[in-house]
Amino acid sequence: IRAQVQTVNFSSATHDAMVGNGGVEDVNLGSQDQMRVFHDYNQQIPIVFRTYIQYDLSSIPSDAIILDAKLKLTAQTVDNSIDHPVYLQPAAAAWNESTITWKSQPDLRGEKTALPHADVSAAGVHEFDVLTDVQHFVASPGNNFGWQLRLQDEKTAALNGIVYYSSEATSAANRPV
């Protein structure tokens, strides 16, 4: 028996949005051309930004065996005033790019993928290994709510984090894949 191998490349995220607290808890930021994973301590009210991202994987058969899966985000800017490792963790419920806010963030489930500062300390493409999550999303399509990306420490007394391009970025080359 010969297995069929198929490569699937996604040109852009199906949904992506950032949410923030510190005075913008009720504001939807889903139409922005950037997604922040950031702590801005220099504001009158410090603001933490988190990012949500999801892909439509329904074209992949639920019994497929996924051999490799990478989430690639292009960092527009990186503030390295202090180390800023990040977590990537699956969302546990549906969210909508045009309505999600800090106050309406979904719960999270499963394991957090920790990325050290060294992996996210420069502008350019940041690559996240999402094989385990994508296999789960494909096998159980009703559980594909994408991921939340956030700083591991959201309470620092410094300006730090990453600004990624979103699926609304002008240049398609900078959009999440």
TAWODA-V700414 format. One record per residue. N is the residue number from 0. RES is the residue in one small letter. PHI is phi in whole degrees, -180 to 180 (999 if undefined). NEAR is the number of other ideal C-beta (glycine too) atoms within 8 Angstrom. Layout:
n:res:phi:near
N:RES:PHI:NEAR
N:RES:PHI:NEAR
//
This chain:
n:res:phi:near
0:i:999:2
1:r:-109:3
2:a:-77:4
3:q:-91:4
4:v:-110:5
5:q:-134:5
6:t:-100:4
7:v:-120:6
8:n:-115:5
9:f:-102:7
10:s:-81:6
11:s:-168:9
12:a:-64:12
13:t:-72:6
14:h:-139:13
15:d:-153:14
16:a:-163:15
17:m:-117:15
18:v:-128:12
19:g:-143:14
20:n:-109:9
21:g:64:11
22:g:107:7
23:v:-121:10
24:e:-60:10
25:d:-101:6
26:v:-97:7
27:n:-86:9
28:l:-116:10
29:g:-73:13
30:s:-99:7
31:q:-72:10
32:d:-89:7
33:q:-142:11
34:m:-130:16
35:r:-104:12
36:v:-123:14
37:f:-153:13
38:h:-125:17
39:d:-107:12
40:y:-82:9
41:n:-83:4
42:q:-86:9
43:q:-58:2
44:i:-116:6
45:p:-54:8
46:i:-122:13
47:v:-109:13
48:f:-114:14
49:r:-124:13
50:t:-123:14
51:y:-119:17
52:i:-148:14
53:q:-145:14
54:y:-121:9
55:d:-82:6
56:l:-107:10
57:s:-65:5
58:s:-77:5
59:i:-96:9
60:p:-57:5
61:s:-65:8
62:d:-96:5
63:a:-66:8
64:i:-101:5
65:i:-85:10
66:l:-95:5
67:d:-160:5
68:a:-151:10
69:k:-127:8
70:l:-99:11
71:k:-119:10
72:l:-118:13
73:t:-98:14
74:a:-81:14
75:q:-78:9
76:t:-142:7
77:v:-136:11
78:d:-105:10
79:n:-105:8
80:s:-62:6
81:i:-144:7
82:d:-59:7
83:h:-140:17
84:p:-62:12
85:v:-126:13
86:y:-116:13
87:l:-119:12
88:q:-143:13
89:p:-63:14
90:a:-78:15
91:a:-102:8
92:a:-151:7
93:a:-65:5
94:w:-144:16
95:n:-122:8
96:e:-56:10
97:s:-91:7
98:t:-130:9
99:i:-63:13
100:t:-137:11
101:w:-56:11
102:k:-72:6
103:s:-109:8
104:q:-58:11
105:p:-74:11
106:d:-65:6
107:l:-114:10
108:r:-143:7
109:g:71:8
110:e:-78:5
111:k:-83:8
112:t:-96:11
113:a:-93:8
114:l:-117:11
115:p:-69:7
116:h:-53:8
117:a:-59:5
118:d:-79:7
119:v:-131:14
120:s:-97:9
121:a:-135:6
122:a:-66:6
123:g:120:6
124:v:-83:7
125:h:-107:13
126:e:-113:7
127:f:-116:11
128:d:-79:7
129:v:-120:12
130:l:-54:10
131:t:-61:7
132:d:-65:12
133:v:-65:11
134:q:-59:11
135:h:-66:11
136:f:-61:12
137:v:-71:14
138:a:-69:7
139:s:-130:9
140:p:-55:9
141:g:-70:4
142:n:-106:8
143:n:-88:11
144:f:-115:11
145:g:76:12
146:w:-131:13
147:q:-110:15
148:l:-117:13
149:r:-147:12
150:l:-68:14
151:q:-68:8
152:d:-120:8
153:e:-99:7
154:k:-123:4
155:t:-72:9
156:a:-97:3
157:a:-153:8
158:l:-83:9
159:n:-161:13
160:g:137:14
161:i:-133:14
162:v:-114:11
163:y:-99:15
164:y:-73:13
165:s:-103:15
166:s:-70:9
167:e:-92:6
168:a:-58:12
169:t:-59:4
170:s:-89:7
171:a:-59:7
172:a:-65:5
173:n:-95:9
174:r:-73:14
175:p:-60:14
176:v:-135:7
//
